[in-house]
């Protein structure tokens, strides 16, 4: 089994860009988050697909080229768990 993530509520988020910064308001929690481009790309990918960390890294490499060492698999998983704790994404276990 592998853990997969997705962003089922993306369409409910209110996203605004201002002076190169992206603000995301989550009406379900009432929280506003300041997110960088990478974070928004991850949420966008998870809006469309349920992805494992390995699949997400492949998608990010296609968008950004070689992934920095800051996005090694274990660090990406920790990042995804932070998103989940913030109520932005959810995880499931898949038998694929």
N, CA and C of each residue as an Amber inpcrd file, in Angstrom:
protein
   288
   0.8420000  -1.1880000   0.0000000   0.0000000   0.0000000   0.0000000
   0.8800000   1.2420000   0.0000000   0.4180000   2.2350000  -0.6880000
   1.1400000   3.5000000  -0.6820000   0.1790000   4.6380000  -0.3710000
   0.7140000   5.6590000   0.2420000  -0.0950000   6.8250000   0.5870000
  -0.2110000   7.7180000  -0.6380000  -1.4260000   8.1440000  -0.9220000
  -1.6790000   9.0880000  -2.0120000  -2.4290000  10.2840000  -1.4440000
  -2.2350000  11.4230000  -2.0830000  -2.8680000  12.6570000  -1.6270000
  -3.7060000  13.2580000  -2.7470000  -4.6950000  14.0290000  -2.3410000
  -5.4280000  14.8420000  -3.3090000  -6.0230000  16.0510000  -2.5970000
  -6.4980000  16.9820000  -3.4030000  -7.0030000  18.2590000  -2.9040000
  -8.4590000  18.4060000  -3.3600000  -9.3940000  17.7580000  -2.6500000
 -10.7830000  17.7320000  -3.1060000 -11.5120000  19.0650000  -2.9800000
 -11.0000000  19.9720000  -2.1900000 -11.7070000  21.2370000  -1.9370000
 -11.0670000  22.4260000  -2.6430000 -10.1720000  22.1780000  -3.5940000
  -9.4370000  23.2640000  -4.2440000 -10.3740000  24.3430000  -4.7830000
 -11.4810000  23.9340000  -5.3820000 -12.3970000  24.9040000  -5.9860000
 -13.0780000  25.7980000  -4.9550000 -13.0650000  25.4060000  -3.7030000
 -13.6480000  26.2410000  -2.6460000 -12.6560000  27.2670000  -2.1090000
 -11.3670000  27.0270000  -2.3260000 -10.3610000  27.9690000  -1.8410000
 -10.4740000  29.2780000  -2.6100000 -10.1540000  30.3420000  -1.9410000
 -10.0810000  31.6460000  -2.6010000  -8.6010000  32.0030000  -2.6940000
  -8.1340000  32.1710000  -3.9150000  -6.7140000  32.4120000  -4.1610000
  -6.5510000  33.7940000  -4.7790000  -5.6210000  34.5610000  -4.2110000
  -5.3110000  35.8940000  -4.7320000  -3.8010000  36.0460000  -4.7960000
  -3.3480000  36.6480000  -5.8760000  -1.9320000  36.9770000  -5.9880000
  -1.7850000  38.4800000  -5.8430000  -0.7700000  38.8570000  -5.1070000
  -0.5360000  40.2710000  -4.8720000   0.9550000  40.4910000  -4.7100000
   1.5260000  41.3050000  -5.5790000   2.9500000  41.6310000  -5.5490000
   3.8260000  40.3780000  -5.4820000   3.5040000  39.4040000  -6.3220000
   4.3080000  38.1960000  -6.4120000   4.0740000  37.1650000  -5.3190000
   3.1550000  37.4130000  -4.4300000   2.8300000  36.4770000  -3.3510000
   1.4570000  35.8740000  -3.6180000   1.2440000  34.6490000  -3.1790000
  -0.0500000  33.9970000  -3.3380000  -0.6650000  33.7720000  -1.9670000
  -1.8760000  34.2660000  -1.8180000  -2.6340000  34.0930000  -0.5840000
  -3.7770000  33.1340000  -0.8630000  -3.9350000  32.1470000  -0.0120000
  -5.0020000  31.1720000  -0.1580000  -5.8580000  31.2230000   1.0970000
  -7.1470000  31.4980000   0.9120000  -8.0980000  31.4990000   2.0270000
  -8.9000000  30.2120000   1.9550000  -8.9550000  29.4990000   3.0700000
  -9.7210000  28.2600000   3.1730000 -10.9830000  28.5630000   3.9740000
 -12.1380000  28.6960000   3.3110000 -13.3670000  29.0350000   4.0310000
 -13.7880000  27.9830000   5.0540000 -13.3880000  26.7360000   4.8630000
 -13.7690000  25.6820000   5.8110000 -13.1280000  25.9020000   7.1770000
 -11.8910000  26.3990000   7.1860000 -11.1890000  26.6150000   8.4550000
 -11.1480000  28.0820000   8.8580000 -11.3720000  28.9650000   7.8870000
 -11.2460000  30.3950000   8.1490000  -9.8040000  30.8710000   8.1320000
  -8.8760000  30.0000000   7.7390000  -7.4520000  30.3390000   7.7380000
  -7.0110000  30.8670000   6.3800000  -6.0560000  31.7880000   6.4210000
  -5.4110000  32.2940000   5.2210000  -3.9510000  31.8720000   5.2680000
  -3.4460000  31.4040000   4.1270000  -2.0710000  30.9140000   4.0490000
  -1.3230000  31.6770000   2.9650000  -0.0740000  32.0050000   3.2280000
   0.8210000  32.5960000   2.2450000   1.6300000  31.4510000   1.6480000
   1.4630000  31.2100000   0.3410000   2.0830000  30.0520000  -0.3050000
   2.9920000  30.4800000  -1.4470000   4.0690000  29.7250000  -1.6450000
   4.9640000  29.9970000  -2.7630000   4.4780000  29.2650000  -4.0150000
   5.1910000  29.4900000  -5.1170000   4.7690000  28.9080000  -6.3940000
   4.7640000  27.3780000  -6.3390000   5.7820000  26.7940000  -5.7260000
   5.8530000  25.3400000  -5.6280000   4.6420000  24.7820000  -4.8860000
   4.2670000  25.4120000  -3.8000000   3.0970000  24.9690000  -3.0300000
   1.8380000  25.0170000  -3.8790000   1.6750000  26.0840000  -4.6370000
   0.4860000  26.2080000  -5.4840000   0.4920000  25.1690000  -6.6010000
   1.6660000  24.8720000  -7.1540000   1.7540000  23.8280000  -8.1850000
   1.3730000  22.4690000  -7.6040000   1.8460000  22.1870000  -6.3880000
   1.5000000  20.9190000  -5.7390000  -0.0020000  20.8300000  -5.5360000
  -0.6160000  21.8890000  -5.0240000  -2.0710000  21.8770000  -4.8220000
  -2.8040000  21.7120000  -6.1470000  -2.3210000  22.3800000  -7.1940000
  -2.9450000  22.2510000  -8.5070000  -2.8680000  20.8310000  -9.0510000
  -1.7220000  20.1900000  -8.8840000  -1.5770000  18.7980000  -9.3250000
  -2.4910000  17.8770000  -8.5320000  -2.6000000  18.1400000  -7.2330000
  -3.4350000  17.2860000  -6.3840000  -4.9160000  17.5880000  -6.5540000
  -5.2220000  18.7000000  -7.1580000  -6.6180000  19.0140000  -7.4860000
  -7.1140000  18.0640000  -8.5710000  -6.2410000  17.7500000  -9.4940000
  -6.6200000  16.9610000 -10.6660000  -6.4380000  15.4640000 -10.4840000
  -5.5330000  15.0730000  -9.5940000  -5.1620000  13.6610000  -9.4770000
  -4.9090000  13.2700000  -8.0330000  -5.0670000  11.9880000  -7.7500000
  -4.5930000  11.4130000  -6.4870000  -3.1890000  10.9090000  -6.7820000
  -2.2020000  11.4860000  -6.1210000  -0.8140000  11.1690000  -6.4390000
  -0.0380000  10.7080000  -5.2170000   0.8490000   9.7470000  -5.4430000
   1.8110000   9.3460000  -4.4140000   2.9590000  10.3570000  -4.4280000
   3.8180000  10.2860000  -3.4360000   4.9800000  11.1790000  -3.3990000
   5.8590000  10.9570000  -4.6280000   6.0770000   9.7040000  -5.0120000
   6.9120000   9.4130000  -6.1780000   6.3030000   9.9810000  -7.4570000
   4.9980000   9.8360000  -7.6230000   4.3220000  10.3830000  -8.8080000
   4.3590000  11.9040000  -8.7970000   4.2170000  12.4800000  -7.6400000
   4.2520000  13.9350000  -7.5210000   5.6390000  14.4690000  -7.8800000
   6.6800000  13.7880000  -7.4580000   8.0410000  14.2070000  -7.8060000
   8.2380000  14.1630000  -9.3190000   7.7290000  13.1340000  -9.9830000
   7.8270000  13.0430000 -11.4460000   7.1250000  14.2320000 -12.0960000
   5.9180000  14.5450000 -11.6420000   5.1680000  15.6840000 -12.1920000
   5.9130000  16.9960000 -11.9590000   6.4700000  17.1780000 -10.7740000
   7.1900000  18.4110000 -10.4560000   8.4590000  18.5440000 -11.2880000
   9.1330000  17.4380000 -11.5700000  10.3270000  17.4770000 -12.4230000
   9.9610000  17.9330000 -13.8270000   8.7770000  17.5320000 -14.3110000
   8.3340000  17.9690000 -15.6360000   8.0610000  19.4700000 -15.6520000
   7.5690000  20.0100000 -14.5420000   7.2700000  21.4400000 -14.4630000
   8.5010000  22.2950000 -14.1960000   9.3710000  21.8360000 -13.3130000
  10.4740000  22.6560000 -12.8290000  11.8520000  22.1900000 -13.2800000
  11.9470000  21.0530000 -13.9590000  13.2520000  20.4890000 -14.2570000
  13.7550000  19.7320000 -13.0370000  15.0590000  19.5510000 -12.9300000
  15.5940000  18.8060000 -11.7820000  15.1280000  19.4090000 -10.4590000
  14.6610000  18.5540000  -9.5840000  14.1500000  18.9950000  -8.2880000
  15.3280000  19.2240000  -7.3470000  15.2690000  20.3310000  -6.6330000
  16.3140000  20.6390000  -5.6580000  16.3690000  19.5560000  -4.5860000
  17.4980000  19.4480000  -3.9370000  17.6340000  18.4590000  -2.8720000
  16.6320000  18.7160000  -1.7540000  16.1190000  19.9500000  -1.6700000
  15.1270000  20.2840000  -0.6440000  13.8360000  19.5030000  -0.8360000
  13.6600000  18.9160000  -2.0110000  12.4290000  18.1710000  -2.2510000
  12.6840000  16.6760000  -2.3840000  13.5810000  16.1710000  -1.6010000
  13.7530000  14.7280000  -1.5850000  12.4570000  14.1040000  -1.0900000
  12.2730000  12.8530000  -1.3980000  11.0040000  12.1730000  -1.1370000
  10.5270000  12.3280000   0.3070000  11.3810000  12.0610000   1.2770000
  10.9610000  12.1430000   2.6780000  10.5680000  13.5580000   3.0740000
  11.2960000  14.5430000   2.5360000  10.9590000  15.9320000   2.8350000
   9.6420000  16.3230000   2.1710000   9.4120000  15.8190000   0.9590000
   8.1460000  16.0970000   0.2900000   6.9890000  15.5010000   1.0810000
   7.1590000  14.2910000   1.5880000   6.1000000  13.6640000   2.3850000
   5.8180000  14.4930000   3.6350000   6.8560000  14.9970000   4.2870000
   6.6590000  15.8540000   5.4650000   5.8990000  17.1210000   5.0760000
   6.2300000  17.6810000   3.9200000   5.5590000  18.8730000   3.3930000
   4.0760000  18.5710000   3.1440000   3.7880000  17.4140000   2.5540000
   2.4030000  17.0170000   2.2890000   1.6240000  16.8230000   3.5890000
   2.2710000  16.2650000   4.5910000   1.5990000  16.1060000   5.8840000
   1.2980000  17.4680000   6.5200000   2.1580000  18.4540000   6.2910000
   1.8730000  19.8130000   6.7690000   0.6420000  20.3700000   6.0620000
   0.5680000  20.1800000   4.7480000  -0.6210000  20.6120000   4.0010000
  -1.8690000  19.9360000   4.5440000  -1.7500000  18.6520000   4.8620000
  -2.8950000  17.9170000   5.3900000  -3.3040000  18.4760000   6.7540000
  -2.3380000  18.7770000   7.6030000  -2.6330000  19.3480000   8.9220000
  -3.2820000  20.7250000   8.7980000  -2.9730000  21.4420000   7.7250000
  -3.5680000  22.7580000   7.4790000  -4.9630000  22.6400000   6.8620000
  -5.3940000  21.4230000   6.5290000  -6.7090000  21.2120000   5.9410000
  -6.7760000  21.4830000   4.4530000  -5.6230000  21.4940000   3.7750000
  -5.5960000  21.7980000   2.3450000  -5.6860000  20.5580000   1.4690000
  -5.1990000  19.4210000   1.9540000  -5.2470000  18.1730000   1.1980000
  -5.6360000  17.0370000   2.1340000  -5.9710000  15.9000000   1.5470000
  -6.2690000  14.7010000   2.3340000  -5.4630000  13.5370000   1.7620000
  -5.1940000  12.5570000   2.6060000  -4.4480000  11.3820000   2.1590000
  -5.3130000  10.1360000   2.2820000  -4.9820000   9.1750000   1.4700000
  -5.6240000   7.8620000   1.4660000  -4.5310000   6.8410000   1.2050000
  -4.8340000   5.6020000   1.4410000  -3.9040000   4.5300000   1.0820000
  -4.4710000   3.7940000  -0.1150000  -3.6020000   3.5650000  -1.0950000
  -3.9870000   2.9180000  -2.3410000  -3.2500000   1.5890000  -2.4620000
  -3.9020000   0.6310000  -3.0790000  -3.2840000  -0.6820000  -3.2970000
  -2.4650000  -0.7240000  -4.5740000  -2.4270000   0.3640000  -5.3320000
  -1.6720000   0.3920000  -6.6000000  -0.2020000   0.2340000  -6.3630000
